[in-house]
Amino acid sequence: MPLPEFSAVRLKTDQYLSEGVGRGSIGFILDREDTGYFVEFSRPDGTTIALLFLEPSDVEPAPEVMPSSEHLTV
């Protein structure tokens, strides 16, 4: 069953180390296609590390991820 958009996923491979992300990195699905997902990996401050098109076998559902309020201003 496909994962829904905006789901947190964990990378299962080190194939993308040159892009700045490796096994265990947490990203979010931004879009789904028939053959995979567009996943964004970001730093805690929200800047993008990598935006990758990944096959379903490259990712698994991540545990619940709560955004940190550490960098928020009111």
VOGU-3710 file (C-alpha; in Angstrom, 3 decimals, decimal comma):
1> mplpefsavr> 0,000/0,000/0,000  1,465/3,399/-0,945  2,431/5,827/1,776  0,357/9,023/1,890  1,690/12,469/1,029  3,236/14,368/3,946  4,128/11,132/5,743  7,417/10,967/7,606  9,725/8,319/6,156  13,125/6,906/7,099
11> lktdqylseg> 15,746/6,293/4,422  16,829/2,630/4,258  19,940/3,051/2,097  23,274/4,873/1,986  22,928/5,298/-1,783  22,381/9,067/-1,400  25,331/10,025/0,818  26,620/12,319/-1,929  23,312/14,217/-1,615  23,840/14,689/2,132
21> vgrgsigfil> 21,494/11,991/3,459  22,126/8,409/4,518  20,460/5,419/6,098  18,225/6,522/8,968  17,651/10,068/7,689  14,087/11,287/8,185  12,246/13,048/5,373  8,710/13,883/4,340  6,835/12,768/1,232  5,897/15,851/-0,782
31> dredtgyfve> 4,382/14,057/-3,780  3,620/10,526/-4,967  4,038/9,110/-8,432  3,271/5,634/-9,774  6,873/4,486/-9,297  7,922/6,305/-6,130  7,963/9,382/-3,936  9,430/12,878/-3,948  10,914/13,187/-0,455  12,385/16,283/1,172
41> fsrpdgttia> 15,093/15,992/3,823  15,611/19,144/5,896  17,784/20,553/8,664  16,136/21,477/11,991  15,994/25,125/10,856  13,921/24,090/7,824  16,549/24,480/5,114  16,470/21,697/2,564  19,322/19,195/2,518  17,998/17,174/-0,420
51> llflepsdve> 14,871/16,697/-2,502  14,982/13,211/-3,999  12,785/10,931/-6,064  12,898/7,611/-4,199  11,594/4,143/-4,939  9,276/2,603/-2,346  12,023/0,121/-1,407  14,300/3,047/-0,391  12,055/4,223/2,460  9,961/2,944/5,342
61> papevmpsse> 7,438/4,699/7,557  9,204/6,719/10,251  8,087/6,844/13,853  5,953/9,835/14,794  7,971/12,983/14,228  7,109/16,135/16,114  8,447/19,407/14,720  10,671/21,214/17,180  9,540/24,603/18,432  13,140/25,461/19,304
71> hltv> 13,577/27,696/16,252  10,128/29,285/16,210  9,600/32,926/17,080  6,351/34,501/18,150
//
